[in-house]
């Protein structure tokens, strides 16, 4: 999958800390795998799984997803127990077993802490 890297003009609606990015075959094994953000939603104090990522703004540490939501990426990748549980539940609900962690790739593109 190729990242669309461009500025995002909207303000973030959610901040994710202890986040990671995972690719899954959401649209089937033969379609490009979708990348999702998983993390601790600071505003709602809950684990969160985003819809597929469409655009990454590495300078501002923002991500826009297919649903149109804009997320601000907090500190570097990490693992939060509630977010991980939310991810496992989401995967099971969608009947997914395969995944690839691409968090390091995303972290390498970001500016700042």
N, C-alpha and C positions, 0 to 999 in steps of 0.2 A: 504494500500500500504506500502511496506517496502522500506525504504531509502537504497540505496547503498551508503555507506559512505566509501570513499577511497581517497587517494591523486590524484590530477589532475596535470599532468605534463605540460600541455599546458599553455601558458600565456593567461590571460583574454583578450578578444577582446572588451568587453563592461563593463562599470561600471554602476550599477544601484543604485541610491539613492531613498529615499522615496519608498522603495519596499514593496511588500507583496506577499505572496504565496497562491494560490487558487487551490483547487481540483475541477475538473469538469468531468462529464461523457462523455468525448470527443469521446470515442470509443463505446458508448452505455451504457445503464443503467446496464447491466449485466457484463460488462468488468470492470477491475480495473479503478478507476478514475485517471485521469492524473493531475499532479501538474505542474502549470505554474508560472513563475515569472512575476510580473507586477511591473513596476517602471519607474522612470525618468532616461532615458539614458543620462548620463553626456556628452558623446562624441557628440551625435547628437542633444542634447537638445530637445528631444521629448519623449512622453510616449512610452512604449515598452511592448509587451507581448511576452514571449518566447515560443518556442515549448516545449513539455513536458520535465520536468526535469528527467535526468537519474542518475546523480551522484552528490553528495554533498561532498565537501572537507571542513569540518568545521574549520580546523586549518588555512587554507589560505583564508577562506570565498569565495570559488569559487564554481560555479555550472556549470556542463556541461549538455547541453540539447540534445534532440534527433537529432537535426539538426547538432550537433557537435560544436555549439558556446559555448564559455566559458565566463561566466559572473562573475565579482567581485561584491560582495555585499557591498555596502557602509555602512553608518551608519545604525542603527537599522530600523526595519519596520516603515513605515510611509505611508502617503497618499499624492499624488500629483494630482492636478485636471486634468492635461493633461493625466497622466497615467491612471487615473480612467476612463476618457472619452474613451481612447483607449481600455481599458478593456471592457467597455460596448459595444462598436462597434464590437469588436472581438467576444464577446459572441453572439450578435445578428446575426452576419454573420454566425456563426456556429450553430445557432438555439438552443443555450443552455440557460436554465433558472436556473437550480440547481447549487449551488456552496457551497464549504466549505472553510473558511479561516483557513489556517494552519500556518500562519505567526509566531505565538507564539512558535509553535513546532520547526520550523526552527531556530528562533532566540535563543531558548534555547540550540541548538546544537553548535552554533557558538562560536569561540574564539574571544577575543578582543572586541573593542567598537562597 
